[in-house]
Amino acid sequence: MTTVQQLLNEKGRDVFTVGPGETVFDAIRKMAEQNVPAWLFFHAGQCRAALPEQ
């Protein structure tokens, strides 16, 4: 089984963000620009939603 450490070593540790005032279109555009397959949305320290590229 792959460990989190192995995933981070393979995929990298870059974190991309969008602010609360940005649109879903902004998030999708940034996903395409950065080749990011999914976004996690956090509010008050909790993950509230996920947006996969599909």
C-alpha positions as CSV (number, residue, x, y, z in Angstrom):
1,M,0.0,0.0,0.0
2,T,1.3,3.5,-0.9
3,T,2.0,5.8,2.0
4,V,1.2,9.5,2.1
5,Q,4.9,10.2,2.1
6,Q,5.3,8.2,-1.1
7,L,2.5,10.2,-2.8
8,L,3.9,13.5,-1.7
9,N,7.4,12.5,-3.0
10,E,5.9,11.5,-6.4
11,K,3.3,14.3,-6.9
12,G,5.0,17.2,-5.2
13,R,4.0,19.5,-2.3
14,D,2.7,22.5,-4.2
15,V,-0.5,24.0,-2.9
16,F,-2.8,26.1,-5.1
17,T,-5.6,28.2,-3.6
18,V,-8.5,30.4,-4.6
19,G,-10.1,32.9,-2.4
20,P,-13.7,33.0,-1.2
21,G,-14.5,35.8,-3.6
22,E,-13.4,33.9,-6.7
23,T,-15.9,32.1,-8.9
24,V,-16.1,28.4,-9.7
25,F,-14.9,29.4,-13.2
26,D,-11.8,30.9,-11.6
27,A,-11.1,27.7,-9.8
28,I,-11.6,25.6,-13.0
29,R,-9.3,27.9,-15.0
30,K,-6.6,27.6,-12.3
31,M,-7.0,23.8,-12.3
32,A,-6.3,23.8,-16.0
33,E,-3.4,26.2,-15.8
34,Q,-1.7,24.3,-13.0
35,N,-2.7,20.8,-14.2
36,V,-4.4,20.1,-10.9
37,P,-6.8,17.1,-10.9
38,A,-9.0,18.2,-8.0
39,W,-9.6,21.0,-5.5
40,L,-10.6,20.7,-1.8
41,F,-12.7,23.5,-0.4
42,F,-12.1,24.4,3.3
43,H,-14.1,26.6,5.6
44,A,-13.4,27.2,9.2
45,G,-10.6,24.5,9.1
46,Q,-12.9,21.8,7.7
47,C,-13.1,20.3,4.3
48,R,-16.5,21.2,2.9
49,A,-16.4,20.0,-0.7
50,A,-14.2,18.5,-3.4
51,L,-14.2,19.5,-7.1
52,P,-12.6,16.9,-9.3
53,E,-11.6,17.7,-12.9
54,Q,-14.2,15.2,-14.3
